[in-house]
Amino acid sequence: MAKMKTHRGTKKRIKLTGTGKVMRRRAFSSHLLTKKSANRKRKLRKSAVMDSRDTSRICDLLGR
């Protein structure tokens, strides 16, 4: 049987922490930024922990 291949698009967008949590970027931070408050834009800069219901699917894409 062939080896599992890593999904390259997922690997570029997702990072794993040392404890195994999946980190992702936040949405809504690429355009239309003038109407968003500075506080909201500052919070969008930080990465977020992916929901636990999605982590098993993401780990399959990453070959883990």
PQR file of N, CA, C, O and H, with PARSE charges and radii, in Angstrom:
ATOM      1  N   MET A   1       0.833  -1.186   0.000 -0.4000 1.5000
ATOM      2  CA  MET A   1       0.000   0.000   0.000 -0.0000 2.0000
ATOM      3  C   MET A   1       0.880   1.253   0.000  0.5500 1.7000
ATOM      4  O   MET A   1       1.931   1.286   0.640 -0.5500 1.4000
ATOM      5  N   ALA A   2       0.438   2.276  -0.722 -0.4000 1.5000
ATOM      6  CA  ALA A   2       1.228   3.493  -0.856 -0.0000 2.0000
ATOM      7  C   ALA A   2       1.204   4.317   0.430  0.5500 1.7000
ATOM      8  O   ALA A   2       0.303   4.183   1.258 -0.5500 1.4000
ATOM      9  H   ALA A   2      -0.416   2.250  -1.242  0.4000 1.0000
ATOM     10  N   LYS A   3       2.209   5.167   0.573 -0.4000 1.5000
ATOM     11  CA  LYS A   3       2.269   6.041   1.745 -0.0000 2.0000
ATOM     12  C   LYS A   3       1.200   7.124   1.664  0.5500 1.7000
ATOM     13  O   LYS A   3       0.772   7.510   0.577 -0.5500 1.4000
ATOM     14  H   LYS A   3       2.940   5.276  -0.099  0.4000 1.0000
ATOM     15  N   MET A   4       0.775   7.608   2.828 -0.4000 1.5000
ATOM     16  CA  MET A   4      -0.157   8.742   2.875 -0.0000 2.0000
ATOM     17  C   MET A   4       0.601  10.008   2.491  0.5500 1.7000
ATOM     18  O   MET A   4       1.702  10.250   2.986 -0.5500 1.4000
ATOM     19  H   MET A   4       1.122   7.294   3.712  0.4000 1.0000
ATOM     20  N   LYS A   5       0.026  10.799   1.626 -0.4000 1.5000
ATOM     21  CA  LYS A   5       0.663  12.058   1.239 -0.0000 2.0000
ATOM     22  C   LYS A   5       0.107  13.195   2.068  0.5500 1.7000
ATOM     23  O   LYS A   5      -1.084  13.232   2.378 -0.5500 1.4000
ATOM     24  H   LYS A   5      -0.868  10.603   1.224  0.4000 1.0000
ATOM     25  N   THR A   6       0.985  14.127   2.426 -0.4000 1.5000
ATOM     26  CA  THR A   6       0.586  15.322   3.160 -0.0000 2.0000
ATOM     27  C   THR A   6      -0.130  16.277   2.220  0.5500 1.7000
ATOM     28  O   THR A   6       0.310  16.481   1.088 -0.5500 1.4000
ATOM     29  H   THR A   6       1.953  14.097   2.174  0.4000 1.0000
ATOM     30  N   HIS A   7      -1.220  16.859   2.673 -0.4000 1.5000
ATOM     31  CA  HIS A   7      -1.927  17.875   1.899 -0.0000 2.0000
ATOM     32  C   HIS A   7      -1.141  19.172   2.020  0.5500 1.7000
ATOM     33  O   HIS A   7      -1.103  19.781   3.090 -0.5500 1.4000
ATOM     34  H   HIS A   7      -1.577  16.694   3.592  0.4000 1.0000
ATOM     35  N   ARG A   8      -0.518  19.592   0.936 -0.4000 1.5000
ATOM     36  CA  ARG A   8       0.450  20.694   0.991 -0.0000 2.0000
ATOM     37  C   ARG A   8      -0.207  22.035   1.333  0.5500 1.7000
ATOM     38  O   ARG A   8       0.398  22.863   2.014 -0.5500 1.4000
ATOM     39  H   ARG A   8      -0.549  19.098   0.067  0.4000 1.0000
ATOM     40  N   GLY A   9      -1.435  22.252   0.867 -0.4000 1.5000
ATOM     41  CA  GLY A   9      -2.123  23.498   1.187 -0.0000 2.0000
ATOM     42  C   GLY A   9      -2.419  23.608   2.661  0.5500 1.7000
ATOM     43  O   GLY A   9      -2.332  24.693   3.236 -0.5500 1.4000
ATOM     44  H   GLY A   9      -1.926  21.579   0.313  0.4000 1.0000
ATOM     45  N   THR A  10      -2.771  22.485   3.287 -0.4000 1.5000
ATOM     46  CA  THR A  10      -3.045  22.489   4.723 -0.0000 2.0000
ATOM     47  C   THR A  10      -1.766  22.715   5.505  0.5500 1.7000
ATOM     48  O   THR A  10      -1.765  23.432   6.506 -0.5500 1.4000
ATOM     49  H   THR A  10      -2.841  21.604   2.821  0.4000 1.0000
ATOM     50  N   LYS A  11      -0.682  22.111   5.056 -0.4000 1.5000
ATOM     51  CA  LYS A  11       0.592  22.241   5.778 -0.0000 2.0000
ATOM     52  C   LYS A  11       1.068  23.690   5.812  0.5500 1.7000
ATOM     53  O   LYS A  11       1.701  24.112   6.780 -0.5500 1.4000
ATOM     54  H   LYS A  11      -0.682  21.529   4.242  0.4000 1.0000
ATOM     55  N   LYS A  12       0.764  24.457   4.755 -0.4000 1.5000
ATOM     56  CA  LYS A  12       1.182  25.859   4.710 -0.0000 2.0000
ATOM     57  C   LYS A  12       0.323  26.748   5.601  0.5500 1.7000
ATOM     58  O   LYS A  12       0.774  27.816   6.016 -0.5500 1.4000
ATOM     59  H   LYS A  12       0.250  24.113   3.969  0.4000 1.0000
ATOM     60  N   ARG A  13      -0.901  26.332   5.902 -0.4000 1.5000
ATOM     61  CA  ARG A  13      -1.832  27.182   6.641 -0.0000 2.0000
ATOM     62  C   ARG A  13      -1.981  26.816   8.109  0.5500 1.7000
ATOM     63  O   ARG A  13      -2.458  27.635   8.895 -0.5500 1.4000
ATOM     64  H   ARG A  13      -1.268  25.465   5.564  0.4000 1.0000
ATOM     65  N   ILE A  14      -1.592  25.622   8.496 -0.4000 1.5000
ATOM     66  CA  ILE A  14      -1.843  25.102   9.843 -0.0000 2.0000
ATOM     67  C   ILE A  14      -0.522  24.821  10.530  0.5500 1.7000
ATOM     68  O   ILE A  14       0.411  24.312   9.909 -0.5500 1.4000
ATOM     69  H   ILE A  14      -1.204  24.956   7.857  0.4000 1.0000
ATOM     70  N   LYS A  15      -0.439  25.153  11.818 -0.4000 1.5000
ATOM     71  CA  LYS A  15       0.739  24.838  12.622 -0.0000 2.0000
ATOM     72  C   LYS A  15       0.302  24.009  13.820  0.5500 1.7000
ATOM     73  O   LYS A  15      -0.771  24.231  14.382 -0.5500 1.4000
ATOM     74  H   LYS A  15      -1.197  25.566  12.323  0.4000 1.0000
ATOM     75  N   LEU A  16       1.142  23.049  14.207 -0.4000 1.5000
ATOM     76  CA  LEU A  16       0.869  22.238  15.384 -0.0000 2.0000
ATOM     77  C   LEU A  16       1.717  22.737  16.544  0.5500 1.7000
ATOM     78  O   LEU A  16       2.894  23.052  16.363 -0.5500 1.4000
ATOM     79  H   LEU A  16       2.013  22.868  13.750  0.4000 1.0000
ATOM     80  N   THR A  17       1.134  22.812  17.725 -0.4000 1.5000
ATOM     81  CA  THR A  17       1.880  23.210  18.910 -0.0000 2.0000
ATOM     82  C   THR A  17       2.590  21.987  19.489  0.5500 1.7000
ATOM     83  O   THR A  17       2.392  20.866  19.019 -0.5500 1.4000
ATOM     84  H   THR A  17       0.178  22.557  17.872  0.4000 1.0000
ATOM     85  N   GLY A  18       3.404  22.207  20.494 -0.4000 1.5000
ATOM     86  CA  GLY A  18       4.120  21.113  21.122 -0.0000 2.0000
ATOM     87  C   GLY A  18       3.205  20.139  21.827  0.5500 1.7000
ATOM     88  O   GLY A  18       3.528  18.956  21.941 -0.5500 1.4000
ATOM     89  H   GLY A  18       3.565  23.117  20.875  0.4000 1.0000
ATOM     90  N   THR A  19       2.062  20.620  22.305 -0.4000 1.5000
ATOM     91  CA  THR A  19       1.123  19.740  23.000 -0.0000 2.0000
ATOM     92  C   THR A  19       0.131  19.083  22.055  0.5500 1.7000
ATOM     93  O   THR A  19      -0.720  18.312  22.499 -0.5500 1.4000
ATOM     94  H   THR A  19       1.800  21.581  22.213  0.4000 1.0000
ATOM     95  N   GLY A  20       0.224  19.375  20.742 -0.4000 1.5000
ATOM     96  CA  GLY A  20      -0.639  18.719  19.769 -0.0000 2.0000
ATOM     97  C   GLY A  20      -1.855  19.519  19.359  0.5500 1.7000
ATOM     98  O   GLY A  20      -2.692  19.024  18.603 -0.5500 1.4000
ATOM     99  H   GLY A  20       0.915  20.001  20.382  0.4000 1.0000
ATOM    100  N   LYS A  21      -1.973  20.758  19.845 -0.4000 1.5000
ATOM    101  CA  LYS A  21      -3.099  21.588  19.418 -0.0000 2.0000
ATOM    102  C   LYS A  21      -2.848  22.098  18.006  0.5500 1.7000
ATOM    103  O   LYS A  21      -1.702  22.224  17.574 -0.5500 1.4000
ATOM    104  H   LYS A  21      -1.294  21.160  20.459  0.4000 1.0000
ATOM    105  N   VAL A  22      -3.928  22.390  17.295 -0.4000 1.5000
ATOM    106  CA  VAL A  22      -3.828  22.857  15.912 -0.0000 2.0000
ATOM    107  C   VAL A  22      -4.119  24.347  15.897  0.5500 1.7000
ATOM    108  O   VAL A  22      -5.188  24.779  16.330 -0.5500 1.4000
ATOM    109  H   VAL A  22      -4.859  22.288  17.646  0.4000 1.0000
ATOM    110  N   MET A  23      -3.167  25.140  15.396 -0.4000 1.5000
ATOM    111  CA  MET A  23      -3.308  26.591  15.330 -0.0000 2.0000
ATOM    112  C   MET A  23      -3.655  26.992  13.903  0.5500 1.7000
ATOM    113  O   MET A  23      -3.141  26.419  12.943 -0.5500 1.4000
ATOM    114  H   MET A  23      -2.299  24.789  15.044  0.4000 1.0000
ATOM    115  N   ARG A  24      -4.536  27.988  13.775 -0.4000 1.5000
ATOM    116  CA  ARG A  24      -4.979  28.473  12.470 -0.0000 2.0000
ATOM    117  C   ARG A  24      -5.002  29.993  12.486  0.5500 1.7000
ATOM    118  O   ARG A  24      -4.950  30.612  13.548 -0.5500 1.4000
ATOM    119  H   ARG A  24      -4.954  28.454  14.555  0.4000 1.0000
ATOM    120  N   ARG A  25      -5.081  30.595  11.292 -0.4000 1.5000
ATOM    121  CA  ARG A  25      -5.240  32.043  11.177 -0.0000 2.0000
ATOM    122  C   ARG A  25      -6.703  32.410  11.322  0.5500 1.7000
ATOM    123  O   ARG A  25      -7.584  31.582  11.089 -0.5500 1.4000
ATOM    124  H   ARG A  25      -5.124  30.091  10.429  0.4000 1.0000
ATOM    125  N   ARG A  26      -6.960  33.635  11.702 -0.4000 1.5000
ATOM    126  CA  ARG A  26      -8.339  34.100  11.818 -0.0000 2.0000
ATOM    127  C   ARG A  26      -8.828  34.651  10.487  0.5500 1.7000
ATOM    128  O   ARG A  26      -8.045  35.170   9.691 -0.5500 1.4000
ATOM    129  H   ARG A  26      -6.244  34.308  11.892  0.4000 1.0000
ATOM    130  N   ALA A  27     -10.117  34.535  10.258 -0.4000 1.5000
ATOM    131  CA  ALA A  27     -10.726  35.025   9.027 -0.0000 2.0000
ATOM    132  C   ALA A  27     -11.017  36.528   9.153  0.5500 1.7000
ATOM    133  O   ALA A  27     -10.868  37.109  10.228 -0.5500 1.4000
ATOM    134  H   ALA A  27     -10.753  34.113  10.905  0.4000 1.0000
ATOM    135  N   PHE A  28     -11.427  37.135   8.062 -0.4000 1.5000
ATOM    136  CA  PHE A  28     -11.886  38.537   7.977 -0.0000 2.0000
ATOM    137  C   PHE A  28     -10.780  39.553   8.227  0.5500 1.7000
ATOM    138  O   PHE A  28     -11.067  40.643   8.722 -0.5500 1.4000
ATOM    139  H   PHE A  28     -11.549  36.663   7.189  0.4000 1.0000
ATOM    140  N   SER A  29      -9.530  39.239   7.905 -0.4000 1.5000
ATOM    141  CA  SER A  29      -8.448  40.191   8.169 -0.0000 2.0000
ATOM    142  C   SER A  29      -7.709  40.613   6.908  0.5500 1.7000
ATOM    143  O   SER A  29      -6.641  41.220   6.998 -0.5500 1.4000
ATOM    144  H   SER A  29      -9.297  38.353   7.503  0.4000 1.0000
ATOM    145  N   SER A  30      -8.258  40.303   5.724 -0.4000 1.5000
ATOM    146  CA  SER A  30      -7.494  40.576   4.508 -0.0000 2.0000
ATOM    147  C   SER A  30      -7.917  41.862   3.800  0.5500 1.7000
ATOM    148  O   SER A  30      -7.078  42.506   3.170 -0.5500 1.4000
ATOM    149  H   SER A  30      -9.125  39.811   5.650  0.4000 1.0000
ATOM    150  N   HIS A  31      -9.180  42.256   3.881 -0.4000 1.5000
ATOM    151  CA  HIS A  31      -9.602  43.479   3.189 -0.0000 2.0000
ATOM    152  C   HIS A  31     -10.799  44.079   3.920  0.5500 1.7000
ATOM    153  O   HIS A  31     -11.312  43.498   4.877 -0.5500 1.4000
ATOM    154  H   HIS A  31      -9.862  41.733   4.393  0.4000 1.0000
ATOM    155  N   LEU A  32     -11.236  45.250   3.456 -0.4000 1.5000
ATOM    156  CA  LEU A  32     -12.308  46.025   4.103 -0.0000 2.0000
ATOM    157  C   LEU A  32     -11.960  46.336   5.561  0.5500 1.7000
ATOM    158  O   LEU A  32     -12.789  46.187   6.458 -0.5500 1.4000
ATOM    159  H   LEU A  32     -10.819  45.721   2.679  0.4000 1.0000
ATOM    160  N   LEU A  33     -10.722  46.769   5.775 -0.4000 1.5000
ATOM    161  CA  LEU A  33     -10.242  46.976   7.137 -0.0000 2.0000
ATOM    162  C   LEU A  33     -10.578  48.349   7.692  0.5500 1.7000
ATOM    163  O   LEU A  33     -10.452  48.564   8.898 -0.5500 1.4000
ATOM    164  H   LEU A  33     -10.048  46.890   5.047  0.4000 1.0000
ATOM    165  N   THR A  34     -11.009  49.298   6.841 -0.4000 1.5000
ATOM    166  CA  THR A  34     -11.254  50.655   7.335 -0.0000 2.0000
ATOM    167  C   THR A  34     -12.475  50.711   8.245  0.5500 1.7000
ATOM    168  O   THR A  34     -12.527  51.535   9.159 -0.5500 1.4000
ATOM    169  H   THR A  34     -11.112  49.124   5.862  0.4000 1.0000
ATOM    170  N   LYS A  35     -13.450  49.852   8.009 -0.4000 1.5000
ATOM    171  CA  LYS A  35     -14.656  49.891   8.840 -0.0000 2.0000
ATOM    172  C   LYS A  35     -14.510  49.095  10.129  0.5500 1.7000
ATOM    173  O   LYS A  35     -15.377  49.166  11.000 -0.5500 1.4000
ATOM    174  H   LYS A  35     -13.408  49.183   7.267  0.4000 1.0000
ATOM    175  N   LYS A  36     -13.417  48.332  10.264 -0.4000 1.5000
ATOM    176  CA  LYS A  36     -13.203  47.539  11.470 -0.0000 2.0000
ATOM    177  C   LYS A  36     -12.409  48.347  12.492  0.5500 1.7000
ATOM    178  O   LYS A  36     -11.504  49.100  12.129 -0.5500 1.4000
ATOM    179  H   LYS A  36     -12.713  48.274   9.557  0.4000 1.0000
ATOM    180  N   SER A  37     -12.742  48.193  13.734 -0.4000 1.5000
ATOM    181  CA  SER A  37     -12.078  48.961  14.777 -0.0000 2.0000
ATOM    182  C   SER A  37     -10.648  48.459  14.970  0.5500 1.7000
ATOM    183  O   SER A  37     -10.314  47.338  14.586 -0.5500 1.4000
ATOM    184  H   SER A  37     -13.477  47.582  14.028  0.4000 1.0000
ATOM    185  N   ALA A  38      -9.818  49.295  15.565 -0.4000 1.5000
ATOM    186  CA  ALA A  38      -8.420  48.938  15.807 -0.0000 2.0000
ATOM    187  C   ALA A  38      -8.332  47.764  16.763  0.5500 1.7000
ATOM    188  O   ALA A  38      -7.459  46.909  16.616 -0.5500 1.4000
ATOM    189  H   ALA A  38     -10.089  50.206  15.877  0.4000 1.0000
ATOM    190  N   ASN A  39      -9.222  47.713  17.737 -0.4000 1.5000
ATOM    191  CA  ASN A  39      -9.232  46.606  18.693 -0.0000 2.0000
ATOM    192  C   ASN A  39      -9.556  45.284  17.994  0.5500 1.7000
ATOM    193  O   ASN A  39      -8.952  44.251  18.283 -0.5500 1.4000
ATOM    194  H   ASN A  39      -9.931  48.408  17.856  0.4000 1.0000
ATOM    195  N   ARG A  40     -10.510  45.335  17.077 -0.4000 1.5000
ATOM    196  CA  ARG A  40     -10.890  44.125  16.337 -0.0000 2.0000
ATOM    197  C   ARG A  40      -9.761  43.664  15.425  0.5500 1.7000
ATOM    198  O   ARG A  40      -9.491  42.467  15.331 -0.5500 1.4000
ATOM    199  H   ARG A  40     -11.001  46.174  16.842  0.4000 1.0000
ATOM    200  N   LYS A  41      -9.089  44.619  14.743 -0.4000 1.5000
ATOM    201  CA  LYS A  41      -7.989  44.259  13.847 -0.0000 2.0000
ATOM    202  C   LYS A  41      -6.805  43.699  14.617  0.5500 1.7000
ATOM    203  O   LYS A  41      -6.114  42.802  14.133 -0.5500 1.4000
ATOM    204  H   LYS A  41      -9.309  45.592  14.820  0.4000 1.0000
ATOM    205  N   ARG A  42      -6.571  44.221  15.808 -0.4000 1.5000
ATOM    206  CA  ARG A  42      -5.480  43.724  16.647 -0.0000 2.0000
ATOM    207  C   ARG A  42      -5.734  42.280  17.073  0.5500 1.7000
ATOM    208  O   ARG A  42      -4.811  41.467  17.113 -0.5500 1.4000
ATOM    209  H   ARG A  42      -7.133  44.949  16.200  0.4000 1.0000
ATOM    210  N   LYS A  43      -6.983  41.969  17.387 -0.4000 1.5000
ATOM    211  CA  LYS A  43      -7.326  40.599  17.770 -0.0000 2.0000
ATOM    212  C   LYS A  43      -7.256  39.640  16.581  0.5500 1.7000
ATOM    213  O   LYS A  43      -6.992  38.451  16.761 -0.5500 1.4000
ATOM    214  H   LYS A  43      -7.733  42.630  17.354  0.4000 1.0000
ATOM    215  N   LEU A  44      -7.490  40.145  15.370 -0.4000 1.5000
ATOM    216  CA  LEU A  44      -7.428  39.294  14.185 -0.0000 2.0000
ATOM    217  C   LEU A  44      -5.997  38.888  13.838  0.5500 1.7000
ATOM    218  O   LEU A  44      -5.789  37.905  13.128 -0.5500 1.4000
ATOM    219  H   LEU A  44      -7.704  41.110  15.223  0.4000 1.0000
ATOM    220  N   ARG A  45      -5.004  39.640  14.336 -0.4000 1.5000
ATOM    221  CA  ARG A  45      -3.610  39.325  14.037 -0.0000 2.0000
ATOM    222  C   ARG A  45      -3.158  38.027  14.694  0.5500 1.7000
ATOM    223  O   ARG A  45      -2.305  37.321  14.156 -0.5500 1.4000
ATOM    224  H   ARG A  45      -5.173  40.439  14.914  0.4000 1.0000
ATOM    225  N   LYS A  46      -3.720  37.716  15.845 -0.4000 1.5000
ATOM    226  CA  LYS A  46      -3.274  36.546  16.594 -0.0000 2.0000
ATOM    227  C   LYS A  46      -3.879  35.278  16.012  0.5500 1.7000
ATOM    228  O   LYS A  46      -5.005  35.286  15.515 -0.5500 1.4000
ATOM    229  H   LYS A  46      -4.413  38.290  16.282  0.4000 1.0000
ATOM    230  N   SER A  47      -3.124  34.194  16.077 -0.4000 1.5000
ATOM    231  CA  SER A  47      -3.652  32.922  15.607 -0.0000 2.0000
ATOM    232  C   SER A  47      -4.567  32.318  16.661  0.5500 1.7000
ATOM    233  O   SER A  47      -4.486  32.659  17.841 -0.5500 1.4000
ATOM    234  H   SER A  47      -2.209  34.187  16.480  0.4000 1.0000
ATOM    235  N   ALA A  48      -5.431  31.422  16.222 -0.4000 1.5000
ATOM    236  CA  ALA A  48      -6.433  30.826  17.101 -0.0000 2.0000
ATOM    237  C   ALA A  48      -6.255  29.319  17.129  0.5500 1.7000
ATOM    238  O   ALA A  48      -5.722  28.728  16.190 -0.5500 1.4000
ATOM    239  H   ALA A  48      -5.497  31.146  15.263  0.4000 1.0000
ATOM    240  N   VAL A  49      -6.704  28.706  18.208 -0.4000 1.5000
ATOM    241  CA  VAL A  49      -6.688  27.254  18.318 -0.0000 2.0000
ATOM    242  C   VAL A  49      -7.903  26.706  17.573  0.5500 1.7000
ATOM    243  O   VAL A  49      -9.026  27.168  17.776 -0.5500 1.4000
ATOM    244  H   VAL A  49      -7.137  29.186  18.971  0.4000 1.0000
ATOM    245  N   MET A  50      -7.672  25.729  16.722 -0.4000 1.5000
ATOM    246  CA  MET A  50      -8.770  25.147  15.964 -0.0000 2.0000
ATOM    247  C   MET A  50      -9.664  24.324  16.891  0.5500 1.7000
ATOM    248  O   MET A  50      -9.199  23.752  17.878 -0.5500 1.4000
ATOM    249  H   MET A  50      -6.760  25.353  16.558  0.4000 1.0000
ATOM    250  N   ASP A  51     -10.933  24.277  16.562 -0.4000 1.5000
ATOM    251  CA  ASP A  51     -11.896  23.550  17.374 -0.0000 2.0000
ATOM    252  C   ASP A  51     -11.550  22.063  17.408  0.5500 1.7000
ATOM    253  O   ASP A  51     -11.070  21.502  16.423 -0.5500 1.4000
ATOM    254  H   ASP A  51     -11.310  24.742  15.761  0.4000 1.0000
ATOM    255  N   SER A  52     -11.798  21.442  18.544 -0.4000 1.5000
ATOM    256  CA  SER A  52     -11.410  20.042  18.717 -0.0000 2.0000
ATOM    257  C   SER A  52     -12.153  19.115  17.765  0.5500 1.7000
ATOM    258  O   SER A  52     -11.655  18.033  17.453 -0.5500 1.4000
ATOM    259  H   SER A  52     -12.188  21.898  19.344  0.4000 1.0000
ATOM    260  N   ARG A  53     -13.340  19.515  17.295 -0.4000 1.5000
ATOM    261  CA  ARG A  53     -14.095  18.675  16.369 -0.0000 2.0000
ATOM    262  C   ARG A  53     -13.446  18.622  14.987  0.5500 1.7000
ATOM    263  O   ARG A  53     -13.703  17.697  14.217 -0.5500 1.4000
ATOM    264  H   ARG A  53     -13.744  20.393  17.549  0.4000 1.0000
ATOM    265  N   ASP A  54     -12.599  19.617  14.667 -0.4000 1.5000
ATOM    266  CA  ASP A  54     -11.952  19.644  13.361 -0.0000 2.0000
ATOM    267  C   ASP A  54     -10.539  19.070  13.381  0.5500 1.7000
ATOM    268  O   ASP A  54      -9.974  18.794  12.323 -0.5500 1.4000
ATOM    269  H   ASP A  54     -12.390  20.369  15.293  0.4000 1.0000
ATOM    270  N   THR A  55      -9.961  18.885  14.563 -0.4000 1.5000
ATOM    271  CA  THR A  55      -8.551  18.504  14.631 -0.0000 2.0000
ATOM    272  C   THR A  55      -8.278  17.129  14.038  0.5500 1.7000
ATOM    273  O   THR A  55      -7.234  16.931  13.417 -0.5500 1.4000
ATOM    274  H   THR A  55     -10.420  19.109  15.423  0.4000 1.0000
ATOM    275  N   SER A  56      -9.191  16.173  14.213 -0.4000 1.5000
ATOM    276  CA  SER A  56      -8.942  14.837  13.667 -0.0000 2.0000
ATOM    277  C   SER A  56      -8.919  14.879  12.143  0.5500 1.7000
ATOM    278  O   SER A  56      -8.112  14.195  11.511 -0.5500 1.4000
ATOM    279  H   SER A  56     -10.039  16.334  14.718  0.4000 1.0000
ATOM    280  N   ARG A  57      -9.803  15.681  11.552 -0.4000 1.5000
ATOM    281  CA  ARG A  57      -9.833  15.802  10.075 -0.0000 2.0000
ATOM    282  C   ARG A  57      -8.560  16.463   9.556  0.5500 1.7000
ATOM    283  O   ARG A  57      -8.011  16.053   8.533 -0.5500 1.4000
ATOM    284  H   ARG A  57     -10.458  16.236  12.065  0.4000 1.0000
ATOM    285  N   ILE A  58      -8.089  17.498  10.274 -0.4000 1.5000
ATOM    286  CA  ILE A  58      -6.875  18.203   9.865 -0.0000 2.0000
ATOM    287  C   ILE A  58      -5.662  17.308  10.021  0.5500 1.7000
ATOM    288  O   ILE A  58      -4.772  17.319   9.171 -0.5500 1.4000
ATOM    289  H   ILE A  58      -8.534  17.831  11.105  0.4000 1.0000
ATOM    290  N   CYS A  59      -5.612  16.530  11.097 -0.4000 1.5000
ATOM    291  CA  CYS A  59      -4.465  15.628  11.296 -0.0000 2.0000
ATOM    292  C   CYS A  59      -4.408  14.562  10.210  0.5500 1.7000
ATOM    293  O   CYS A  59      -3.319  14.123   9.841 -0.5500 1.4000
ATOM    294  H   CYS A  59      -6.335  16.520  11.788  0.4000 1.0000
ATOM    295  N   ASP A  60      -5.552  14.138   9.694 -0.4000 1.5000
ATOM    296  CA  ASP A  60      -5.557  13.201   8.572 -0.0000 2.0000
ATOM    297  C   ASP A  60      -4.940  13.840   7.337  0.5500 1.7000
ATOM    298  O   ASP A  60      -4.191  13.185   6.610 -0.5500 1.4000
ATOM    299  H   ASP A  60      -6.436  14.495   9.994  0.4000 1.0000
ATOM    300  N   LEU A  61      -5.244  15.105   7.092 -0.4000 1.5000
ATOM    301  CA  LEU A  61      -4.673  15.803   5.943 -0.0000 2.0000
ATOM    302  C   LEU A  61      -3.172  15.994   6.093  0.5500 1.7000
ATOM    303  O   LEU A  61      -2.439  15.990   5.104 -0.5500 1.4000
ATOM    304  H   LEU A  61      -5.852  15.636   7.682  0.4000 1.0000
ATOM    305  N   LEU A  62      -2.712  16.161   7.338 -0.4000 1.5000
ATOM    306  CA  LEU A  62      -1.292  16.360   7.591 -0.0000 2.0000
ATOM    307  C   LEU A  62      -0.528  15.037   7.683  0.5500 1.7000
ATOM    308  O   LEU A  62       0.699  15.042   7.781 -0.5500 1.4000
ATOM    309  H   LEU A  62      -3.308  16.164   8.142  0.4000 1.0000
ATOM    310  N   GLY A  63      -1.236  13.911   7.654 -0.4000 1.5000
ATOM    311  CA  GLY A  63      -0.582  12.620   7.711 -0.0000 2.0000
ATOM    312  C   GLY A  63      -0.144  12.232   9.102  0.5500 1.7000
ATOM    313  O   GLY A  63       0.866  11.547   9.261 -0.5500 1.4000
ATOM    314  H   GLY A  63      -2.233  13.907   7.575  0.4000 1.0000
ATOM    315  N   ARG A  64      -0.895  12.662  10.137 -0.4000 1.5000
ATOM    316  CA  ARG A  64      -0.555  12.347  11.530 -0.0000 2.0000
ATOM    317  C   ARG A  64      -1.542  11.381  12.114  0.5500 1.7000
ATOM    318  O   ARG A  64      -1.418  11.000  13.278 -0.5500 1.4000
ATOM    319  H   ARG A  64      -1.716  13.219  10.008  0.4000 1.0000
TER
END
